[in-house]
Amino acid sequence: MMNCQDKHQQVIDHLKEKYKLSRNELISLESLKMHTVKSIAFTTEGGFDSKTGEFYLEERKLTYKIRIKFQEKSTNDEKMIFLQPTSGDS
């Protein structure tokens, strides 16, 4: 049976295949293997604010399409990373 972290890793691997991500975004995704992923959220409309993590339905400046919440294993702090991918077809 697959645990939650395995499922999150599958989703992350799918995102890496489906979207064109920057080098820094790929490095951030790779570093998640050392932490506990709590949630992955993505949208095609609107976006996530990088300061608050809040979702906004309308397009805004500096919002992101993917938000990943994770817990650092060393400190137990909850943090977020944000990605702004482009379609792998473009």
Summary of the structure (lengths in Angstrom):
residues: 90
radius of gyration: 13.1
end to end distance: 36.3
largest distance: 41.3
contacts: 222
relative contact order: 0.22
helix: 30%
strand: 33%
